[in-house]
Amino acid sequence: MISDLDQILSASSGRMKRSVIRELLKMTQRPELISFAGGLPSPESFPVEQLRELTNEVLDTNAAAALQYGETEGYKPLRQLLVDRYNQSGALKLTLDNLVITTASQQTLDLLPKIFINPGDKVICGLPSYLGGIAAFAAYGAMPVGIELDQHGIRSDLLRAKLAEMRQQGQKPKFIYVIPDFQNPAGISMPESRRREIIDIAREFDVLIVEDSPYRDVRFSGEPQRTMLELDGTGHVILLGTMSKVFVPGFRLGWVVAHEAVIDKLVIAKQNTDLCTSQFVQMITHKYIERGYLDENLKKIQQSYKEKRDAMVAAFHKYMPKGVTWTEPEGGLFLFMTLPEGMDAQALFEVAIKENVAFVPGTVFYCDGGGKNTLRLNFSFMSKEKNEEGARRLAKAIEQMMGK
Ligand SMILES: Cc1ncc(COP(=O)(O)O)c(C=O)c1O
């Protein structure tokens, strides 16, 4: 190895942080351990037989194109299909110029700061918010400005006050990062009224909104909400979609919908990153949606995750000591737990691991270092039985911490 590696590394490489969650997951590989720590969809939801059928079909009919480089913008029939689905309600009039396929949403979360962020720029995010988003923005030198959530998502009163304060100081954030549907990690879904408030504020202060919505279609109760993209309709919203939670995360397939001027810049940024997303994967995914398999399988995923959430929540009601609260999400993969004030979820993690149950301490999702008494729990990966047993073990660990 060269003698001065540390000296030649870029400033941005220094800003990159190893994911705390990935490090935690390494500690949770023991088979006897029930892990609620990861963000994984259930492998039972992977449509292996349909994939075999579609893969063979693509190879039999179109191998040359499937295995070749493709356009950076993405495979046209897939883009058209997605655009048509967004236009279905009649509120949007998107064209192909409004959508680019990406190598799943995490790539989009890296491309966005690549085109928008200079070191020191501010980005608004929720307290708490998806760690992978905050980390990607921070790698380009973005400074996160946290806004507290209530049971409806980012608090619009605090957002307005913060933007007004920043304006007085001659500052403007590059964008507001929101996860309106079954937020990761909080499990909260924004009602339309809150979505509209945030859009109004974004327009008033002339700021972009990044609407990251990987869980949108995993709704198993409550009323479906319109996307902020649809509610806005004036080009202030950049919507991130992905197949990861509704099909297979291993395909690494997602997309961005935005004003064509933003898409144009994203396409150039993506060219430098990976030239294109796999054509093979895009062609299979296109057939998967076109044939109706996505919509058909979504119902099964929703039902299965509902049962898993119900099993976990019922066990919490049965076993949790007084003073512990949790969100009961209408969809998605996570719920968020709050311990009594003063209790430390990081310390609880050590106790819980001994009881063979794991979770992610919530503080990693707070860009201000808060949330010490919170934890994120995934309910989609383990079976109903394990969700129940894990909840019992977690309650036992919390009682130990409380000295009971
Ligand atoms: C809010 C949020 N955004 C983006 C991602 C990344 O998803 P993808 O697999 O599409 O890269 C995740 C993954 O868990 C997420 O929770």
The ligand as an ORCA input file, in Angstrom:
! r2SCAN-3c Opt
* xyz 0 1
  C     -36.944      5.824      2.942
  C     -36.068      4.978      2.096
  N     -35.565      5.485      0.975
  C     -34.794      4.756      0.150
  C     -34.462      3.454      0.457
  C     -33.563      2.691     -0.484
  O     -34.297      1.777     -1.204
  P     -33.788      1.085     -2.536
  O     -33.739     -0.370     -2.272
  O     -34.795      1.464     -3.572
  O     -32.435      1.633     -2.860
  C     -34.961      2.870      1.628
  C     -34.610      1.484      1.983
  O     -34.928      0.949      2.994
  C     -35.791      3.654      2.457
  O     -36.311      3.170      3.587
*
